[in-house]
């Protein structure tokens, strides 16, 4: 089973329609079918596997939220991105068989073990409170825009 199917069991896309993010829109989506905590037996066995999988996910997506389904701050962060119509990927750590290993890897990468751990344009921006502060300061959308511009340029050259 691929990392995408196993670990991104909470993948959601923002509501469709025009957005304040310069027309960035998607379709509202639900989690992949078969949501659960089972992953391939090979994931999480190696100390480097979680870091590699996290880095791959961060590099492939403009916004990634590492979350837990029972976390109110995680819900607050996901709602912010939904409200401003920004596509995001969410990894629900409590739905993964090796979620603790992924959380340990995030701790090594970010210096904190708490969730949510939010990455925009490949950069760790903090948790829910940090993300809301960036949005209020007008700094969140420019970070997201930079990522979409970069991804569009890559597509043009392919």
Buried (B, 14 or more C-beta within 10 A) or exposed (E): EEBBBBBBBBBBBBBEEEBEBEEBBBEEEEBEEEEEEEBBEEBBEEEEBBBEBBBEBBEEBBBBBBBBBEBEBBBBBBEBBBEBBBBBBBBBBBBBBBBBBBBBBBEEBBEEEBBBBBBBBBEBBBBBEBBBEBBEEEEBBEBBBBBBEEBEEEEEEE
